[in-house]
């Protein structure tokens, strides 16, 4: 498989397992190995995908060219920095970071080492979104709903960072204007973070976007 991009996955929980599976299926990629603080989980994933279980993040240095980071959000900045120092490019799961300061730190770390930092906003590549991008030349109003039943995963962030972030990213990519005003309300229901949120974004060009997200819904709505 020489010539293919040598990759690894750091964090093999639910999302990390998906990254590993897709890398195994991509003809352009070679899944060299995985790393997780849960050694047993890492060993199981390595066995399932016929690859290596790394003993540390630093062990990836010289072994891979890029890595997916699918650890809890609070660890994104620190893990990404360690990978950049090891000469590894990074695809980080969304949300990029908990705070703007952490996001800026990640960007600075990538630039300092001349590495690539990509955030996994995969909805941009959804065929429906790409079709809408070609049609929505001057959008005026968006009404966006993303509702899901409760799941114990991703409770380290609120529903905006967990679910709504997909739709915020899509709309911001479609509207060629600066944000003028944001109004938002949220409610914690089953976790310490907001589980339901409504956000209204007004843009300088007059466009308005209304977002609703819930991770405690009785039905799934997109």
N, C-alpha and C positions, 0 to 999 in steps of 0.2 A: 504493500500500500504506500510505497514511497511516493512523495510528491503531494500526498494528501495533508490537510491541516491536522496537526496532532493536538488533541484537545483533552481536557479533563473536566470533571464536575466536582465542585467543592460544595458539600451539603447535599445529601441524597435523601431528603425527606420527599414529600409528595411531588413538589415541583422539580427537585433535582433528579428524581427518578425519570421524569418525563424528558428532561434534557439528555440524560444518559441514553434513553431509548431512541430518541431522535438522532443523536450523534451516531449511534450504531447503524441506523438506517440510511444515513447520508453517504452517498458514494464519495463525496469530496472530503470526508472527515475520517479520522482514525481516533477512536476513543481509547486513549492510552491508560487512563485510570480514574479513580474516584477518591475523594477524601471526605471523611465525616468524623466528628468527635466521638460518635458512636461507632467504635471499631467493628462491632459485630455487624451492624447495618452496612458499613462500608465493605466488609468482607463478603457479605451476601450479594451486594450489588456487583462487586467485582467478579464474583463467580458467575452470576447471571449473565454478565455481558462479556465474559472472557477477557477481562482486563485486570489491571493492577490496583491494589488498595494501597494508596500512599499513607505514610505514617505521619506526615505533617504537610502544611501548605508549602513550606520552603522546599520540600522534596520534589515539587513540580519543576523547579528551576532546571533548565537544560533538557527536560524530558518532554515538555509540551510547549506549544506556541500560544495557546489561548485556553481560557477556562471559564466555565459558567459558574457564577456565584449564586447559590440558592440557599444561603443560610438565613437565619432570622434577620429582619431589617436592621436591628440595632447593631449587628456585626458587619454590615455591608462595607462601611468605610474602612474599618480596620483590616478586614480580609482582603479587600481590593488593594489597599496600600501594600500589603505583604506580597501580593502577586506581582504588582508593578515592580517592586524592588527585586523580585526574582526574574524579571524580564518577560513576564507573561501578560498578554492582552486579556481584557476582561469583558464578558457579557454578564451584566448583573440583572437579577430579577427585579421587577418593579415591586414596590416603589424603590427608586434609586437610593434614598436615604430617609432618615426620620426628619431631618431638618435641612434648611437651606445651607447652613454652615457645614454640615457633614457632606452635602453634595458638592459644595465648593472645594472642600478638602480632597475629595475623590478626583475631581477634575484637575486640581493642582498637582496631585500625586502622579496622575497619568501623564500630564504635560512635562513634569520634571524628569520622568524616566523615558519620555518619548514613546509611550504605550498607547494602545487604543482602548477607549472606554465606551461601551455600548450598553444602553438600557433596553431591557426586553419588553418594549411596548409592541407586542405582537399583533395587536388589533390593527395596526397600520397596514398590515399585509393581508388583512381579511378582504377577500374579493369584493364584498359588498361595500366596504369602506373605500376601496380603491375606485370602484365604479362611481360612488358618490363624490369622490374628490374631483373626478372629471366633469361632473354635472354641476356641482355647487360652486359656481363662479363668484357669486356675490350673495352668500346666504344672509338672511335677515333674522331668522328665528329658529332656534332648536328647542325641542322638548325631548329630553333624554331620560329613560328609565332603565335601571339595572338592578333587579331584585333577585335575591337568592335565599333559599332556606338557610337556617343557621348551621354553621360548621365550626368545630373547635380550632381549625387551623387559622393562621394569620391574625390571631387576637392580640399580637404585640403592636398592631397599628389599628387606626379607626377605619370605618367603612369608606371614607374618602380615599385614603391611601391604599386600601385593599381592593375596592371595586370601582368607585367613581373615577379613579385616576385614569382608567382606560378611556373613558368618554371625555374627560377633560383634555387628554392628549390629542384625541381625534379632532375635537372641535377647535382647539388652538391651532392645529395644523391646517384646518380648513378656512379659518377666518383670518384674513390678511389685515389685521388691525391690532392695536394695543388695547389692553384691558383698561376700562375706565372705572368700573366699580364692581365690587363683589359683596353680595349679601348671603349669609349662610346661617342655617340653624341645624342642630343635631340633637340626638337623644341616645343615651346609653340604655340598653334594654337587658341584654344578657351578658354583657362584658363590661369592664371598666371604661372602655373606649366608646365613642359614638358608633352605634349599630345602624342607625337610620340618619340620613342627612339630606337636606335640600339646599342647593346652591344656585343662586341666580347671578350670572355674569353679564355685565353690560360692556360693550366694546365702543371705542371712540367713533367707529363708523356707523353706529346705530344698531348693529346686530345685538340680539339678546339671546342668551342660552340659559335654559332652566334644566338643572340636573337633579334627579332624585335617585338615591341609592339606598338599598336596605340589604342586610345580611340576616334578617330575622323574618323574612317573608314566608307566607304559606305556599307561594308559587314562585316559579322562576320566570322572569320577564327580561327580555333584551330589546 
